[in-house]
Protein backbone atom coordinates (compact mmCIF):
# COMPACT_ATOMS: atom_id res chain seq x y z
CA UNK A 1 0.00 0.00 0.00
CA UNK A 2 3.02 2.30 0.12
CA UNK A 3 2.81 3.26 -3.58
CA UNK A 4 -0.93 4.19 -3.59
CA UNK A 5 -0.53 6.04 -0.31
CA UNK A 6 2.48 7.98 -1.63
CA UNK A 7 0.79 8.89 -4.94
CA UNK A 8 -2.36 10.05 -3.09
CA UNK A 9 -0.28 12.12 -0.67
CA UNK A 10 1.79 13.53 -3.56
CA UNK A 11 -1.35 14.51 -5.47
CA UNK A 12 -2.86 16.16 -2.40
CA UNK A 13 0.39 18.05 -1.84
CA UNK A 14 0.63 19.10 -5.50
CA UNK A 15 -3.00 20.24 -5.94
CA UNK A 16 -3.41 21.48 -2.34
CA UNK A 17 -6.61 19.56 -1.77
CA UNK A 18 -7.29 16.35 0.14
CA UNK A 19 -9.07 14.50 -2.70
CA UNK A 20 -8.00 15.97 -6.07
CA UNK A 21 -10.10 15.00 -9.08
CA UNK A 22 -7.00 13.66 -10.87
CA UNK A 23 -6.68 10.76 -8.42
CA UNK A 24 -9.09 8.63 -10.41
CA UNK A 25 -6.84 8.65 -13.45
CA UNK A 26 -3.87 7.43 -11.33
CA UNK A 27 -5.58 4.19 -10.27
CA UNK A 28 -3.91 1.98 -12.90
CA UNK A 29 -0.42 3.29 -12.06
CA UNK A 30 -1.06 2.92 -8.31
CA UNK A 31 -2.27 -0.68 -8.66
CA UNK A 32 0.69 -1.77 -10.80
CA UNK A 33 3.16 0.08 -8.54
CA UNK A 34 1.57 -1.56 -5.48
CA UNK A 35 2.34 -4.95 -7.04
CA UNK A 36 5.85 -4.16 -8.33
CA UNK A 37 7.45 -2.67 -5.21
CA UNK A 38 6.61 -5.45 -2.71
CA UNK A 39 7.38 -8.08 -5.36
CA UNK A 40 10.88 -6.67 -5.87
CA UNK A 41 11.35 -6.43 -2.10
CA UNK A 42 10.37 -10.07 -1.76
CA UNK A 43 12.74 -11.13 -4.56
CA UNK A 44 15.54 -9.24 -2.81
CA UNK A 45 14.83 -11.13 0.40
CA UNK A 46 13.91 -7.99 2.33
CA UNK A 47 10.83 -9.65 3.85
CA UNK A 48 12.64 -12.69 5.23
CA UNK A 49 14.14 -13.00 8.69
CA UNK A 50 17.53 -13.54 7.03
CA UNK A 51 17.38 -9.95 5.74
CA UNK A 52 18.49 -8.80 9.19
CA UNK A 53 21.91 -10.21 8.31
CA UNK A 54 22.21 -8.37 4.97
CA UNK A 55 25.10 -5.94 4.75
CA UNK A 56 24.15 -2.26 4.76
CA UNK A 57 25.37 -1.70 1.18
CA UNK A 58 23.48 -4.77 -0.07
CA UNK A 59 20.29 -3.48 1.56
CA UNK A 60 20.91 0.01 0.14
CA UNK A 61 21.46 -1.46 -3.33
CA UNK A 62 18.12 -3.27 -3.23
CA UNK A 63 16.44 -0.19 -1.77
CA UNK A 64 17.61 2.05 -4.63
CA UNK A 65 16.99 -0.60 -7.30
CA UNK A 66 13.43 -1.26 -6.12
CA UNK A 67 12.57 2.44 -5.99
CA UNK A 68 14.11 3.03 -9.41
CA UNK A 69 12.20 0.21 -11.09
CA UNK A 70 8.95 1.32 -9.43
CA UNK A 71 9.42 4.86 -10.77
CA UNK A 72 10.11 3.48 -14.27
CA UNK A 73 6.95 1.41 -14.07
CA UNK A 74 4.89 4.47 -13.11
CA UNK A 75 6.36 6.34 -16.06
CA UNK A 76 5.76 3.38 -18.39
CA UNK A 77 2.06 3.24 -17.46
CA UNK A 78 1.75 6.86 -18.55
CA UNK A 79 3.43 6.16 -21.88
CA UNK A 80 0.95 3.36 -22.63
CA UNK A 81 -2.12 5.32 -21.55
CA UNK A 82 -1.68 9.08 -21.52
CA UNK A 83 -4.85 9.51 -19.46
CA UNK A 84 -3.23 7.44 -16.67
CA UNK A 85 0.04 9.42 -16.73
CA UNK A 86 1.21 10.63 -13.34
CA UNK A 87 2.23 14.28 -13.65
CA UNK A 88 5.78 15.41 -12.94
CA UNK A 89 4.80 17.40 -9.87
CA UNK A 90 2.77 14.56 -8.37
CA UNK A 91 5.56 12.09 -9.24
CA UNK A 92 8.21 14.28 -7.60
CA UNK A 93 6.25 14.69 -4.37
CA UNK A 94 5.08 11.08 -4.44
CA UNK A 95 8.57 9.63 -4.91
CA UNK A 96 9.88 11.71 -2.00
CA UNK A 97 7.08 10.46 0.26
CA UNK A 98 7.51 6.89 -1.02
CA UNK A 99 11.26 6.92 -0.28
CA UNK A 100 10.60 8.08 3.29
CA UNK A 101 7.83 5.54 3.87
CA UNK A 102 9.76 2.69 2.21
CA UNK A 103 12.88 3.39 4.26
CA UNK A 104 10.88 3.67 7.50
CA UNK A 105 8.94 0.48 6.75
CA UNK A 106 12.05 -1.61 6.15
CA UNK A 107 13.96 0.01 9.00
CA UNK A 108 11.21 -1.06 11.43
CA UNK A 109 11.02 -4.47 9.75
CA UNK A 110 14.75 -4.93 10.20
CA UNK A 111 14.50 -4.01 13.87
CA UNK A 112 11.80 -6.64 14.26
CA UNK A 113 13.85 -9.33 12.53
CA UNK A 114 16.99 -8.43 14.46
CA UNK A 115 15.12 -8.97 17.71
CA UNK A 116 14.89 -12.65 16.66
CA UNK A 117 18.22 -14.31 17.42
CA UNK A 118 19.80 -16.87 15.15
CA UNK A 119 20.09 -19.98 17.34
CA UNK A 120 22.58 -22.35 15.80
CA UNK A 121 23.95 -25.84 16.18
CA UNK A 122 27.48 -26.10 14.81
CA UNK A 123 28.94 -29.19 13.12
CA UNK A 124 32.58 -29.46 14.21
CA UNK A 125 35.30 -31.79 13.03
CA UNK A 126 38.43 -29.84 13.94
CA UNK A 127 39.82 -27.34 16.44
CA UNK A 128 39.34 -24.52 13.92
CA UNK A 129 35.61 -25.31 13.67
CA UNK A 130 35.30 -25.29 17.43
CA UNK A 131 37.26 -22.08 17.84
CA UNK A 132 35.01 -20.37 15.28
CA UNK A 133 31.91 -21.57 17.13
CA UNK A 134 33.37 -20.32 20.42
CA UNK A 135 34.09 -16.88 19.00
CA UNK A 136 30.64 -16.67 17.43
CA UNK A 137 29.03 -17.61 20.72
CA UNK A 138 30.61 -14.60 22.37
CA UNK A 139 30.91 -12.16 19.49
CA UNK A 140 27.41 -11.30 18.37
CA UNK A 141 24.13 -10.58 20.14
CA UNK A 142 22.37 -11.97 17.05
CA UNK A 143 23.92 -15.45 17.17
CA UNK A 144 23.45 -17.93 19.99
CA UNK A 145 25.42 -21.17 19.69
CA UNK A 146 23.08 -23.70 21.28
CA UNK A 147 25.65 -26.47 21.05
CA UNK A 148 28.11 -28.53 19.00
CA UNK A 149 27.67 -31.71 16.98
CA UNK A 150 30.98 -33.59 16.72
CA UNK A 151 31.14 -35.29 13.30
CA UNK A 152 34.65 -36.73 13.51
CA UNK A 153 35.54 -39.87 15.44
CA UNK A 154 39.02 -38.55 16.24
CA UNK A 155 38.11 -35.01 17.30
CA UNK A 156 37.08 -34.29 20.88
CA UNK A 157 35.64 -30.82 21.62
CA UNK A 158 37.56 -28.91 24.28
CA UNK A 159 35.56 -25.69 24.77
CA UNK A 160 32.77 -25.35 27.27
CA UNK A 161 29.99 -25.28 24.67
CA UNK A 162 27.27 -27.94 25.08
CA UNK A 163 27.85 -31.12 23.08
CA UNK A 164 24.53 -32.07 21.46
CA UNK A 165 25.68 -35.31 19.82
CA UNK A 166 28.62 -37.33 18.52
CA UNK A 167 29.03 -38.97 15.11
CA UNK A 168 27.78 -42.36 16.27
CA UNK A 169 24.61 -40.71 17.65
CA UNK A 170 23.95 -38.57 14.59
CA UNK A 171 21.07 -40.66 13.16
CA UNK A 172 19.02 -40.49 16.36
CA UNK A 173 19.78 -36.88 17.27
CA UNK A 174 16.91 -34.63 18.28
CA UNK A 175 17.87 -30.99 18.14
CA UNK A 176 16.54 -28.56 20.75
CA UNK A 177 13.37 -26.83 19.45
CA UNK A 178 15.10 -23.44 19.66
CA UNK A 179 17.65 -24.32 16.94
CA UNK A 180 16.81 -22.63 13.62
CA UNK A 181 20.18 -22.76 11.82
CA UNK A 182 22.87 -25.39 11.25
CA UNK A 183 26.43 -24.17 10.70
CA UNK A 184 28.56 -26.42 8.48
CA UNK A 185 31.91 -26.55 6.73
CA UNK A 186 32.25 -27.38 3.02
CA UNK A 187 33.50 -30.89 3.73
CA UNK A 188 30.40 -31.66 5.80
CA UNK A 189 28.20 -31.23 2.71
CA UNK A 190 29.81 -34.23 0.99
CA UNK A 191 30.08 -36.59 3.97
CA UNK A 192 27.79 -39.60 3.24
CA UNK A 193 26.91 -39.88 6.92
CA UNK A 194 25.62 -36.29 6.97
CA UNK A 195 24.09 -35.45 3.59
CA UNK A 196 20.74 -37.15 4.20
CA UNK A 197 20.44 -35.61 7.65
CA UNK A 198 21.29 -32.14 6.37
CA UNK A 199 18.65 -32.40 3.65
CA UNK A 200 16.10 -33.55 6.22
CA UNK A 201 16.86 -30.56 8.43
CA UNK A 202 16.59 -28.29 5.40
CA UNK A 203 13.14 -29.65 4.52
CA UNK A 204 12.14 -29.13 8.15
CA UNK A 205 12.70 -25.42 7.58
CA UNK A 206 16.15 -24.97 9.11
CA UNK A 207 18.76 -22.78 7.45
CA UNK A 208 22.01 -24.55 6.50
CA UNK A 209 24.73 -21.91 6.65
CA UNK A 210 28.45 -22.02 6.06
CA UNK A 211 30.51 -21.41 9.17
CA UNK A 212 32.68 -19.05 7.13
CA UNK A 213 29.58 -17.11 6.00
CA UNK A 214 28.46 -16.75 9.62
CA UNK A 215 31.85 -15.31 10.52
CA UNK A 216 31.60 -12.94 7.56
CA UNK A 217 28.23 -11.72 8.83
CA UNK A 218 29.58 -11.07 12.33
CA UNK A 219 33.15 -9.94 11.63
CA UNK A 220 32.90 -8.50 8.06
CA UNK A 221 35.99 -10.58 7.36
CA UNK A 222 36.65 -14.26 6.72
CA UNK A 223 39.01 -16.04 9.15
CA UNK A 224 41.84 -17.68 7.23
CA UNK A 225 41.46 -21.09 8.92
CA UNK A 226 37.97 -21.28 7.39
CA UNK A 227 39.01 -20.34 3.84
CA UNK A 228 38.97 -23.25 1.39
CA UNK A 229 39.23 -23.65 -2.37
CA UNK A 230 35.44 -24.03 -2.45
CA UNK A 231 34.99 -20.75 -0.57
CA UNK A 232 37.33 -18.99 -3.00
CA UNK A 233 35.39 -20.33 -5.98
CA UNK A 234 32.08 -19.19 -4.48
CA UNK A 235 33.64 -15.80 -3.80
CA UNK A 236 34.67 -15.46 -7.44
CA UNK A 237 31.08 -16.18 -8.50
CA UNK A 238 29.59 -13.68 -6.07
CA UNK A 239 31.67 -10.68 -7.10
CA UNK A 240 29.83 -8.24 -9.36
CA UNK A 241 31.49 -9.06 -12.67
CA UNK A 242 29.72 -6.25 -14.53
CA UNK A 243 30.93 -3.81 -11.91
CA UNK A 244 34.47 -5.18 -12.02
CA UNK A 245 34.68 -5.08 -15.82
CA UNK A 246 32.85 -1.84 -16.62
CA UNK A 247 31.52 0.34 -13.83
CA UNK A 248 34.51 0.12 -11.48
CA UNK A 249 36.83 1.78 -13.99
CA UNK A 250 34.28 4.56 -14.54
CA UNK A 251 33.97 4.97 -10.76
CA UNK A 252 37.77 5.10 -10.40
CA UNK A 253 38.35 7.73 -13.09
CA UNK A 254 35.44 9.89 -11.93
CA UNK A 255 36.44 9.87 -8.25
CA UNK A 256 40.14 10.35 -9.05
CA UNK A 257 39.43 13.43 -11.18
CA UNK A 258 37.11 14.89 -8.52
CA UNK A 259 39.73 14.26 -5.83
CA UNK A 260 42.44 15.93 -7.91
CA UNK A 261 40.23 19.00 -8.37
CA UNK A 262 39.50 19.13 -4.64
CA UNK A 263 42.94 18.21 -3.29
CA UNK A 264 45.38 20.05 -5.55
CA UNK A 265 45.93 22.77 -2.89
CA UNK A 266 46.82 20.06 -0.33
CA UNK A 267 49.15 18.43 -2.87
CA UNK A 268 50.85 21.77 -3.52
CA UNK A 269 51.32 22.34 0.21
CA UNK A 270 52.75 18.83 0.53
CA UNK A 271 55.24 19.49 -2.26
CA UNK A 272 56.38 22.70 -0.54
CA UNK A 273 56.69 20.92 2.83
CA UNK A 274 58.90 18.19 1.37
CA UNK A 275 61.05 20.71 -0.49
CA UNK A 276 61.55 22.92 2.59
CA UNK A 277 62.01 20.20 5.23
CA UNK A 278 64.12 17.53 3.54
CA UNK A 279 66.86 17.53 0.95
CA UNK A 280 66.31 15.23 -1.99
CA UNK A 281 63.56 14.42 -4.49
CA UNK A 282 60.00 15.51 -3.78
CA UNK A 283 58.35 12.36 -5.07
CA UNK A 284 59.01 8.82 -3.93
CA UNK A 285 58.81 6.01 -6.50
CA UNK A 286 58.62 2.33 -5.67
CA UNK A 287 57.84 -0.87 -7.55
CA UNK A 288 54.65 -2.62 -6.47
CA UNK A 289 52.84 -5.75 -7.62
CA UNK A 290 49.55 -5.13 -9.42
CA UNK A 291 46.76 -7.24 -10.87
CA UNK A 292 47.86 -10.66 -12.17
CA UNK A 293 51.39 -10.00 -10.89
CA UNK A 294 52.08 -7.07 -13.20
CA UNK A 295 54.66 -4.72 -11.72
CA UNK A 296 54.18 -0.96 -11.80
CA UNK A 297 55.72 2.14 -10.22
CA UNK A 298 53.72 3.78 -7.44
CA UNK A 299 54.04 7.51 -6.68
CA UNK A 300 53.99 9.21 -3.29
CA UNK A 301 55.27 12.38 -1.70
CA UNK A 302 58.51 11.45 0.01
CA UNK A 303 58.14 11.34 3.81
CA UNK A 304 61.33 9.43 4.74
CA UNK A 305 64.97 10.30 4.84
CA UNK A 306 67.06 9.34 1.79
CA UNK A 307 68.86 6.58 3.75
CA UNK A 308 65.63 5.06 5.08
CA UNK A 309 66.36 1.64 3.58
CA UNK A 310 70.12 1.52 3.75
CA UNK A 311 69.76 -1.83 5.56
CA UNK A 312 67.29 -3.23 3.01
CA UNK A 313 63.47 -3.30 2.72
CA UNK A 314 61.62 -2.88 6.02
CA UNK A 315 58.03 -3.16 7.21
CA UNK A 316 56.19 0.10 7.75
CA UNK A 317 56.02 0.87 11.46
CA UNK A 318 52.67 1.20 13.23
CA UNK A 319 54.20 3.51 15.81
CA UNK A 320 56.75 6.29 15.52
CA UNK A 321 59.01 5.49 12.59
CA UNK A 322 62.53 6.89 13.06
CA UNK A 323 63.03 6.92 9.29
CA UNK A 324 60.30 9.57 8.78
CA UNK A 325 61.34 13.22 9.01
CA UNK A 326 59.08 15.35 11.31
CA UNK A 327 57.05 17.09 8.61
CA UNK A 328 56.70 13.75 6.82
CA UNK A 329 54.82 12.39 9.82
CA UNK A 330 52.25 15.16 9.36
CA UNK A 331 51.86 14.33 5.66
CA UNK A 332 51.37 10.67 6.55
CA UNK A 333 48.86 11.33 9.29
CA UNK A 334 46.50 13.20 6.97
CA UNK A 335 47.35 10.95 3.96
CA UNK A 336 48.62 13.92 1.93
CA UNK A 337 51.56 11.77 0.81
CA UNK A 338 49.10 9.41 -0.94
CA UNK A 339 47.58 12.04 -3.25
CA UNK A 340 50.02 11.38 -6.17
CA UNK A 341 48.58 7.85 -6.39
CA UNK A 342 45.55 9.42 -8.05
CA UNK A 343 47.72 9.55 -11.17
CA UNK A 344 48.31 5.78 -10.82
CA UNK A 345 44.54 5.36 -10.82
CA UNK A 346 44.13 7.47 -13.96
CA UNK A 347 46.88 5.46 -15.67
CA UNK A 348 45.03 2.23 -14.85
CA UNK A 349 47.72 0.80 -12.57
CA UNK A 350 45.39 0.93 -9.57
CA UNK A 351 41.75 1.16 -8.59
CA UNK A 352 40.43 3.60 -6.02
CA UNK A 353 39.31 0.79 -3.71
CA UNK A 354 40.98 -2.61 -3.45
CA UNK A 355 43.72 -4.51 -1.61
CA UNK A 356 46.77 -2.32 -1.12
CA UNK A 357 49.59 -3.10 -3.61
CA UNK A 358 52.58 -4.74 -1.95
CA UNK A 359 56.25 -4.78 -2.84
CA UNK A 360 57.41 -7.87 -4.82
CA UNK A 361 60.01 -8.79 -2.19
CA UNK A 362 57.32 -8.75 0.51
CA UNK A 363 54.88 -10.69 -1.69
CA UNK A 364 57.35 -13.58 -1.88
CA UNK A 365 57.66 -13.65 1.90
CA UNK A 366 53.96 -13.21 2.66
CA UNK A 367 52.96 -15.90 0.15
CA UNK A 368 54.91 -18.46 2.17
CA UNK A 369 53.41 -17.42 5.49
CA UNK A 370 49.78 -16.49 4.70
CA UNK A 371 47.37 -18.94 3.03
CA UNK A 372 45.90 -17.85 -0.32
CA UNK A 373 47.81 -14.56 -0.24
CA UNK A 374 48.14 -14.44 -4.03
CA UNK A 375 44.33 -14.21 -4.35
CA UNK A 376 44.71 -10.46 -3.87
CA UNK A 377 46.54 -10.31 -7.21
CA UNK A 378 43.37 -11.36 -9.06
CA UNK A 379 41.85 -7.91 -8.62
CA UNK A 380 43.14 -4.39 -9.14
CA UNK A 381 45.02 -2.98 -6.11
CA UNK A 382 43.58 0.12 -4.50
CA UNK A 383 44.59 3.49 -3.07
CA UNK A 384 42.36 2.67 -0.13
CA UNK A 385 40.51 -0.49 0.81
CA UNK A 386 38.28 -2.37 3.21
CA UNK A 387 41.34 -3.49 5.19
CA UNK A 388 42.69 0.07 5.37
CA UNK A 389 39.51 1.52 6.90
CA UNK A 390 38.88 -1.45 9.21
CA UNK A 391 42.38 -2.09 10.52
CA UNK A 392 45.19 0.16 11.80
CA UNK A 393 48.65 0.36 10.27
CA UNK A 394 50.19 -3.11 10.11
CA UNK A 395 53.82 -3.77 10.97
CA UNK A 396 54.15 -7.55 11.29
CA UNK A 397 53.02 -10.87 9.86
CA UNK A 398 49.94 -11.12 12.09
CA UNK A 399 48.75 -7.70 10.93
CA UNK A 400 49.25 -8.78 7.33
CA UNK A 401 47.14 -11.90 7.98
CA UNK A 402 44.32 -9.89 9.55
CA UNK A 403 44.32 -7.45 6.64
CA UNK A 404 44.28 -10.32 4.17
CA UNK A 405 41.12 -11.66 5.84
CA UNK A 406 39.48 -8.29 5.28
CA UNK A 407 40.75 -8.14 1.69
CA UNK A 408 39.24 -11.55 0.95
CA UNK A 409 35.92 -10.29 2.29
CA UNK A 410 36.15 -7.28 -0.03
CA UNK A 411 37.05 -9.42 -3.05
CA UNK A 412 33.92 -11.52 -2.46
CA UNK A 413 31.55 -8.60 -1.83
CA UNK A 414 32.98 -5.82 -4.01
CA UNK A 415 30.32 -3.54 -5.43
CA UNK A 416 29.70 0.11 -6.20
CA UNK A 417 27.99 0.70 -2.86
CA UNK A 418 30.73 -1.05 -0.87
CA UNK A 419 33.32 1.10 -2.65
CA UNK A 420 31.23 4.16 -1.80
CA UNK A 421 31.12 3.20 1.89
CA UNK A 422 34.90 2.64 1.88
CA UNK A 423 35.31 6.07 0.30
CA UNK A 424 33.22 7.68 3.06
CA UNK A 425 35.13 5.83 5.77
CA UNK A 426 38.43 6.86 4.18
CA UNK A 427 37.28 10.49 4.24
CA UNK A 428 36.43 10.16 7.93
CA UNK A 429 39.85 8.65 8.66
CA UNK A 430 41.67 11.42 6.79
CA UNK A 431 39.70 14.20 8.49
CA UNK A 432 40.36 12.71 11.92
CA UNK A 433 44.02 12.40 11.06
CA UNK A 434 44.67 8.81 11.94
CA UNK A 435 43.78 5.14 11.78
CA UNK A 436 40.76 3.69 13.44
CA UNK A 437 41.19 2.19 16.89
CA UNK A 438 41.01 -1.60 17.26
CA UNK A 439 37.39 -2.67 16.85
CA UNK A 440 35.37 -5.79 17.54
CA UNK A 441 36.86 -7.67 14.59
CA UNK A 442 40.44 -7.08 15.72
CA UNK A 443 39.63 -8.07 19.29
CA UNK A 444 37.79 -11.18 18.16
CA UNK A 445 40.64 -12.33 15.91
CA UNK A 446 43.13 -11.62 18.70
CA UNK A 447 41.09 -13.95 20.89
CA UNK A 448 41.12 -16.51 18.06
CA UNK A 449 44.92 -16.38 18.11
CA UNK A 450 44.98 -16.79 21.90
CA UNK A 451 42.79 -19.88 21.74
CA UNK A 452 44.57 -21.26 18.68
CA UNK A 453 47.90 -21.03 20.48
CA UNK A 454 46.33 -22.91 23.39
CA UNK A 455 44.81 -25.61 21.19
CA UNK A 456 47.85 -27.85 21.72
CA UNK A 457 46.66 -28.18 25.32
CA UNK A 458 42.91 -28.83 25.04
CA UNK A 459 42.50 -29.25 28.76
CA UNK A 460 43.50 -25.62 29.21
CA UNK A 461 40.93 -24.26 26.76
CA UNK A 462 38.32 -22.26 28.61
CA UNK A 463 35.45 -20.39 27.01
CA UNK A 464 35.85 -17.71 29.67
CA UNK A 465 38.99 -16.63 27.77
CA UNK A 466 36.58 -15.20 25.20
CA UNK A 467 35.02 -11.86 26.03
CA UNK A 468 31.94 -10.39 24.33
CA UNK A 469 33.45 -8.10 21.71
CA UNK A 470 30.59 -7.17 19.40
CA UNK A 471 28.19 -4.84 21.11
CA UNK A 472 26.48 -3.49 18.01
CA UNK A 473 23.32 -5.37 17.01
N, C-alpha and C positions, 0 to 999 in steps of 0.2 A: 504493500500500500504506500510505500515511500514515494514512488514516482507520481501517482495520482495526487497525493497530498501536496507534493512539491509544486506540481503544475498548477493546481488550484490556488495555492498560496502565492505563486508567482503571478498568476493572472489577477488576483485580488490586489496585489501590490502594484502591478503595472497599471491597471484601470481604476485603482482607488475606489473599489466597491467590493463588497463581500461576495456577491454572486454575479460576476460579469456575464453578459449574454453570450460572449465568445466561448464560454466553457463547454457548451454543447458540441461545438465543432472539434474540441480537443479530445473527445472520448476515445476515438480509435487509437490515437497516439498514446494516451494514458494507459489503455488496456494492454497494448503491445509492450510498452515500457515496463508495466507492472509484472509482465511475464519474463522479460529479458533480464532485468537486473537480479532478481533472486535466483534465476536459473544459472547465470554466470557465477554468482556467489556460491552456489551449491557445487558447481563444477570445480571451482577453485578451492573447495574444501573449507570454506569460511563458516559453514554451519555445523561442522563436526567438532566433537570435543578435542580432536587432535589439532585443531586450528590454534589452540592456545599455545602450542609448541612451535608455530611458524615463526621464522625470523621476521624482524620488523620490516626489512626491505622486501621480503617476499610478500608480506601482507600489503605493504604500500603498493607494490607492483600490481597485485590483483585489484586493489582499491581503485587505482588510476585506470587500469584497463577496463574494469567493469563500468565505471562512470563514462569513459570515452565511448565504449561501444553503445551504451544506452543513449548517449547524446546523438550518435550517428543514426541510431534507429529512429529516434524522434524526428530527425531531419529527413530521413528516408521516407517516412510516412507522409510528410508534407510534399515530397517530390512526386509521390504516386497520386495523391489526392490533394490538390491545392486547397480545397475547402477545409481539410483537416490539418493544414500547416500551422505549427506553433510559431507565433511571431517572435522576432528577435528579442524584443524587450521581455516578453513572458519567458522565453527560453533562458535568457541571462539571469533573471531573478530566480526562476525555477531551478536552474542548475546550482546556483549558489545555495539555495535552501536544501536541495537534494544532497549536496556534498556534506553539509553540516549534519543533516539527519542520518545519512548513511554512515558517516564516521561515528556519530554518537551511538547509533544502533549496534555497530560491530565492536565498538569500545566496550559497551556494557555487556555484550555477548561474550567477549573475550574475558572480562572479569568473572562472569558466571562460570565459564569453562575452566578458568584457572583456579577457581575455588575447589574444583574436583581434582584430587591428587591422582597421579599415575601410580598405581600400586603394582609392583612388579615382582615376578619370580625370575631369578637369574640362573641360566644354565652355566655351570662352571666346569672346566676341565683342566685348568692350569692356574698357577699363582697370579698371572696377569689378569685372568678373568675375575678372580676373587678380589684382587686389589681394586679393579675398576668398580665392582659392585660395592665395595666398602666405601670408596670415595663418593659414588653416587648416593649412597645411603645418608651421607653427611653433608652433601654439597648442594642440594637443591630442595627447597620447600615443596616443589611440585612432584618429586619422585620419592616414593617410599619403597624400599627394598624389603618385601615381606619375608623373603628367605631365599636360600640357595638350593639348587638341584644339582648334585654332583653326578656328572655323566662320564666319568673316567674311573676305571677300577683302581688305577695307581695313584690318583690324586686325592689327598685328604684335606678338606678345608681347614684353615687355621684361624680365620677371623671369628669374631663373636656374633656373626649373623646366624639366624636360625637355619638349620639344615632341614629342608622339607622332605628330601628323599635322596637315595643313592641309586646308582645305575640298576642294580638288581631289583629295586623296588619300583622302577619307572612305570611298568605296565599297570600297576595297581594304585598309582598315586592319585590322591584326591586333593586338589589345590584348595587353599582357603577361599571362601566365597569372595573375599575382598580383592583378590588378584584379578586385574584386568589387562595385564600386559606381560608377555614373556620375552625376556632379553636373551638373545642367542649370539653365537659367533658363526662365521661363515661355515666352518667345518661341521657345525652341528646340523646344518641343513641337509647334509649328504650322509649322515650317519644312519644306517638301516634301522638301528634300534630306536631312532628318534623321529624319523620322517612321518610315520603314521600318526604318532602321538601329536606332533606339531600341527599336522593338518586337522586332526580332531579338535584341538584347542582353537584353531582358527575358525572352524565351522561353528564352534560354540560361541563365537563372537569376540574372542580375545585377540588383541593386537600382538603380532610377532614382530619384534623390533630388534635391529642389530644393536649389539652392545656399543659398538663404535658410534652409531647414529645417536644413541642416548647420550653419550659423552659429548658429542657435537652440540646437541641441544642445550646441555647444561654449561659446557665450558667454552663453546664457540671455537673449539679447536679439536683435533683428533689425536689422542695419545698414541705415540709411536708404537708401543707394544700391541696395539689393536689394529694397526695398519697391515693389510694383506694385499696380495696381488688382486684379489677379487674386489676389495674396497677401492683400489686405485682404478680398476676398470670401470666400476660404477661411477666413480668421481669423474672420469673422462666423458661418460655419457651424460652426466647431469649438467656439466658446464654449458652455458649458453653459447653454442657454436656460432649462431648468427651474430651475437654480440662480439665474440672474439674475432671473427673474420671481418666484420664490416663496421659495426657501430663503435667498437672500442677505439679504433684508430681515429674516427671522427671526434669522439669524446676527448681523446688525448690532444689532438691538434687544437681543438677549440679551447680547451682549458689552458693549454700551454700558452697560446697567444694572449688570452685574457690575463693570465698571470704575468706575462712579460709586460703588458701594458700597465698593469697595476703596480708591479714591483721594480720597474726600472730605476726609480729613485733609490730604493734600498740597495739594489745592485751597484749603483754608482757610489753610494756611501761606502759599501763594502770594498770596492776597488780602491777608494781613497784611503780607507783604514789600513788595508794590506800594504799599500805603497808607503804610507807614512810610518808604520810601526814595525816593518820587517824588510830587511834587504832581500832581494831576490825576485823571482817572477811573481806576478799577481795571481795567475791561474795555476792550478795544480792538475796535472794530467796523469791518469793511471789506467792500466789495462784491466778490464773486467770481462767476465764471461756472460754472454747474452743468451738469447733463445737458441736452442739446439746446439749449444756449445760455441757459438760464434763469438769471437773476441772483438771488443770495441774499446775505444778510448773514452773514458768518462771525464767530465770537466767539473771542477769546483774552484771556489776561491781558496787560495792557500791559507791554511790556519796553523801550520806547523813550521818549525824551524827547518832550514835546508838540510840539516844532518839528522833528521828525525828517524831515518831508517838506516843509519850507518852500520847497525848490527844485524840488518836483515829485516824482512817483513815482520810486523808485530800486530797483535790484536788491538783494536780500538779499546781504550780504557773507559769503563763505566764511571769512574771517579775523575779526580783531577789528573789530567795527562800532562806530564812534565815536558812533553815534546811540543805542546801547543803554546804559542806566545800569547801574552795576556789579552790583547785585543782579539786574537783568534778565538779565544774561549767565548767572547761575546757573540761573534759571528756564528759560532756553532750553536750556542744556546737558542738563538732565534732563527736558526736554519738559513741565515743569509748566505752562508757558504754553498748551499745547495742550489741556489737560483740558476747558475750556469747550466745545470742539468736540463733545464727547459729546452736548451738547444739540442741536447741528445734526444729528447722526445720528438722534436720537430724533424730531426734527421731520420727517425725511425729506429734508433738504437734501443730506445726504452719506451715503456708505457708510463702513464702518469701513476697508475696503481698496479702493483704486482710485487712479487718477491724481490728484495733488494739484490742487485747484481754483486757477486762476490769475486774476489781476485782468483785467478787460475790456480795459484800456489796453495790458496786456502781451500779451494774446491777439492783438490786432490786429497788433502788431509781430512776434510769433513766427510767426503764420500766414504772413507774407510771407517769412520767412527759413527756416523748417523745413518740409520736405515733409510733407503729410498731418497737420499739427498738429491740425486740427479733429476728427480721428478720436477724440481723447480725450473730446470732448463727447458721444459716443454712449453713454457709460456714466456711472454715478454717480461723482462725485469722491470721494476717500477721505481719512480722517484720516491714514492711513499708506498705504504702497504698495510695490510691488516696486521701483520706482525709489528710494524713500526708504531702503530697507534695503540696496540694492546699490550706492548711489552717494552720495558725500559731498554736503554743501551745495553748490548750484550758484550761480554769481554772474555768468555770462556766457552768450553765445549757444551756445558749444560745449557747456557743461554742460547747457543746456536740450535740445540735440539728443541728447546721450547719454541723458538721462533719458527723452526721448520714445521712444527705441529700446527701453528697458526697459518703458515703459508699453504700447507696442504688443505686446510679448511677453506682458504680463499680460492685456491685452484678449483675446488669442487663447486663452490657457490658463487663464483664470479658473475657479476651482472652489473648493469648500469646503475641500479639503485645502491648496490653494495659499494661500488666505486664512489658514488656520490656521498654515502655515509663516511667512507674513509677520508674523502676530501674535507668534509666538515670537521671530522675529528682531528685531522692534520692541522686545519686552521686553528682549532682550539689549542692544540699543543704548541703551535708557533706563538700564538698570542700570549699564552701563559709562560712562554720562555723555558720550556723544559719537558722532559718525558713524564708520562703518567706514572703514578705510584703503583707499586705492586697491587694487583686486584685479586679477585676471587680465583681466577684461572691460575695465576702464578702461585698462589698459596696452595691450591688444590694439587697442582703438579709437584710442588715441593713436598707435600705430604706423600704423594705417590712415590717419590724418590726415597723418602724416609722408610716407607713400608717395604719398598722393593729391596733396599739394602738390608732389611731385616728378614727377608724371605728365606734366607739360608738357615734361619733359626725359627721355624714355625711356632715353636712353643712360646716365643717371646712376642709374637704378633698380638697386638691388643687394639681393638677398635677404638679404644679411648684415645689412641694416638692421633686419630682423625678429629679435627675440630670443624664445626659448621662454618663454611667459608662463603657460601652464597646466600646473601640475605635478601637479594632482590627476587621478587616473585617471577 
